[in-house]
Amino acid sequence: MSELKHLKNEWKAIFSCMGCGDCGYAIRPAVDRYLTCPVLEAKGEGGFEIYFARGRMNVLKSILEGQIPLSRELAEFVYECMECGNCTEVCHMSQNEYIVLNTSKWIDHVKVWEALRKDLIEAGFAPLDRHGKLIDYMNDEGMRNPYGEEEAKKFEWTTEFPEIKDKGDLVFFGGCTMPLRQVDALKSMMKILKAAGKVIAMSKNEWCCGSVALRIGDEKALTDIIRHNIEVFKNMGAKTVFTACAGCYRTWKKDYPELLGEELPFEIKHITEILVEMLNNDEIPFKSVEGSEMITWHDPCHLGRHMDLYEIPREVLSKIPGIELVEMKRNRKNAWCCGAGGGVKSQFPELALDISKERIQEAIDTGANILTTSCPFCIGNFRDAYKEMETEVREKIQVIDIIDLIANKI
Amino acid sequence: MSEVYKKLENIVKEKFISNSIYVRHAYSRNVDPVLQGVPDIVIRPKDAQEIAEILKIANIENIPVTPRGGGDCEFGGSKPIGDGGIVLDMKRMNEVINLDQENLIVTVEAGISWGKLNEYLCHYGLYTGCMGPGSGMTAAIGGGISHHSVGGGGCAKYGACTNQLVSLEVVLPTGDIIETGSQANKYSKFPFNRFGNGPDLAGLFCGDNGIFGVKTKVSLQIFPRPPFAAYKTFQLPRKEREVSAKIMTDIRQKGIDVYDVMYIMDLIVRIGCEQGMFPFWENLKKKRGIIFYTIEANSEKELEEKIKQLDEIMLNNKTEKLDPEISDGNMAKWHYTEQGHWQFYHNLWGMSPCMEPLTAECFSSINSYPPILNDIDQWDMEHNEDMQKILNITKSRPIAGSGPILLIDGNNVEITCGFTSFGSYFDGEIHEILKELDLKLWKSLLERVTKSGVQWYMMGDFMSRLMVDIGAYTPEYYNFMKSIKKVLDPKSILSRGKFNFWGD
């Protein structure tokens, strides 16, 4: 039997779960709550309770009570979860600030799932095969990214932008997904920054932020990464480090200080926070436009539920000429996950696509012709799902990064 | 893989059956900290025919079967009693089958939740009236019918959800499928009435706690949602138990069709405020009990007249009205406009980490509840020694009492009475003594309340057996129930162990 070191730390959360099941089934239209668990819904008729939080909490109670062990079989179940945090949201949700559910003080499902994943890894039942490769690539000295690409490839796009400095107050952390898979959005970002007269610095010595390993439960891999990345940016004189990736943002802003046990020596911002400052200062010279497009915003879990960044992206959208924001049925705290997080996209790609298709359909239902967001994982997963959808669906809506959306209007 | 498993798999196909140890443990508990039963197999059937086939095999092989809807029973009703057997997860059957807008009847699969059904109906300006149990966001219609559920809103006006039942499709324990009410006539084209065609056999399955059949299809009377509503909250004066009961009696005697009336005891208000659960009541000078009403009407004039009458009753009973917004403490507004009726009980469940409810739910007449609540206080004092033992381990003393008192149909209320305690796992150690104390105290308290003459409606594993163990049933009634069980379920396949018919 494993020591269950991490799960034991979460005993209060696990045994505080009453088993009401709202983390699977809650529908409460008066407060826009329409179901909770994307995995359970994607499983459809085969949706046994092990696929959502209540069933998993019941299993964890039995594990801590010594009735059943950890195993590879359990790992296969529990990694089918994006750790989107919607279960936590409904668990805490009176949906009214004047009535507080005390469970909010001691139940954080994402922390519980991460503790379980750490124990599974330490007991040798995880990582699962594809996750193992991601971590290996991330730790490879010649790669330092989970995509298995040579390290230098991450920085090829910067050759077009000699204006990027080696040192400065405002430093960009590129991460891995955008420079290796969505480089156009980075070029769009540079277009915006240039138009606004902003100067940024960047290092070619940054490593993957480690989000992938953290979400999978391999905390050990983070120790070197955190120290390295902080040292690199400190030496550049950074006062603010920003990123265009929601996953990197969550990792830098929330996980690094928690793991280090101390504040970072610089401020962390997401690109939408930089954009809103530029828009508020009228620094972005938009083209004049006629008419307006209907746009809907998808709240990435790592920006919204994990970091409470809901209104800033909407403020950004409100200041872009020629667009009208129309909300999806499930937005902000109730937002449906895109299906990519928590290692699901790499290990269970079909599940990720099924969930993504549901979210795209929800976007189409708004009548919007553009679905925008600011997370490369969401964008990538939406685009993959989009390719598989019928032509008539594709004609109804486009998936565009908020950075591209703005750049196209300059 | 056993032969039986293969036979069952052939009925539902591989995707819908599991004997994984993890799936089985996921279905081994309900909403209570101490009762557990691990099934051997979990199945998600798609329709009545599949369930009939499963039950036929269960009879041949003598395997107990437990139906499970939302899994929200607080007393172990939707997991096996003891380990083993099959759990039927009814949540795969969760669709609306037909909406008869002309006759205001909706027919659904029994695994649909009250939340999902009412979300569907609201697009037509309709609702179920009684919104099911307080756990209605998840709890299934079939479970509601099996327990006469109340608590999820609308029970003062519409009563228990079984009041609205029109017709049931039920798979009997031996595998026969029947339809009740108007559907007993094979020439009836659609369900329209529960009563007639002989005795009310649908009633046999209402509140049966899942022992007489598996509900697969339910037709309910539904209602247009009135366009006008009001919701007001009041603070009670001293002697709040008696005053709140008098208010409810006055409302009934005036014949005012309130939608909900709820009395929340001073204990809950006080502890809730101490725990930071009720920011909107923190400024109340005296942390006394609260009472609120919600009422609906078809015109403004009608609403005004009803409010006038209700406010007069409140004033005559020396209550103090809170201001109208939720931020002012008007819980009634949250309860009605934000469907807080499906959330309220969650506040009480999680007052301290790992503190969980050992309760049961019963009906009593309005004028009976003040002495019952007083007696629970007395019971608490009498059991202080055992409570202290729990305190010594957990650093929290259990709290005995009742959740909110809710007016239901007739001159009756619902009482959720019990105490809060902790399961045996606490801070890295298993304390078997906690479980022993929990069971001993739970049994003691519910026996005491039973002897005050209440009527338990959701009984599950614990209460159904306790009623028998303490000899609370009249022998004639219990034998009658047992005889029916014997005829319908000769091998006691379905929900085996409930009501302890044969020492099983």
Interface residues (C-beta under 8 A of the other chain):
Chain A: K8 W11 K12 F15 S16 M18 G19 C20 G21 D22 G24 Y25 A26 I27 R28 P29 A30 V31 R33 Y34 E45 G46 G47 F48 E49 I50 R54 G55 R56 N58 V59 K61 S62 L64 E65 G66 Q67 I68 E73 L74 F77 M93 S94 Q95 N96 E97 Y98 I99 V100 L101 N102 T103 K105 W106 I107
Chain B: K15 F16 S18 S20 I21 Y22 V23 H25 A26 Y27 S28 R29 N30 V31 P33 V42 R44 K46 G70 G71 D72 D89 K91 R92 S113 G115 K116 N118 E119 C122 S135 M137 T138 Q275 G276 M277 F278 P279 F280 I326 S327 G329 M331 W334 T337 E338 Q339 G340 W342 Q343 H346 N347 W349 G350 M351 S352 P353 C354 M355 E356 P357 F422 G423 S424 Y425 F426 D427 G428 I430
